Amino acid sequence: MPGADEKLAGLGIVLPPPLKLPPGMVLPFPWVNIRGDRAYISGHGPQEPGGSLAGPFGAVGESVSLDEARASARKVGCRCSAA
C-alpha cells in the first residue's frame, strides 16, 4: 500500500517547504494547535512549490475569479499539510 508521499506524487501534488520567518520574528500562535482529536490551523496562506507566496491577491468575484480562488485554496491545503 502506497504511503502519503507516493499518493501525493501520484496526484501531481508538491508540498511547499516549511515557511521561514524573517530573523527575529516570532508568531504569537502556533501554526498547528492539537487539542484532543482536532487540529486547529492558523496563519497559512498559499505558497508555490518553491516556497514563495502565491497570488492572486484580492477579493473573490472582484479581482480574483472563482477558479483562481479554488486553485489558491488548494495551495493553502498543501501548505497546511506541509506544516
Number of C-alpha atoms within 10 A of each C-alpha: 5 8 7 9 12 12 12 14 11 10 9 9 15 16 22 21 15 13 15 8 9 7 6 5 8 9 8 6 10 12 14 14 12 10 8 6 5 8 11 10 14 12 10 16 17 22 23 18 16 10 15 12 13 14 15 15 11 11 11 14 9 8 11 14 14 13 10 15 18 12 15 20 14 15 24 19 16 22 23 20 11 13 14
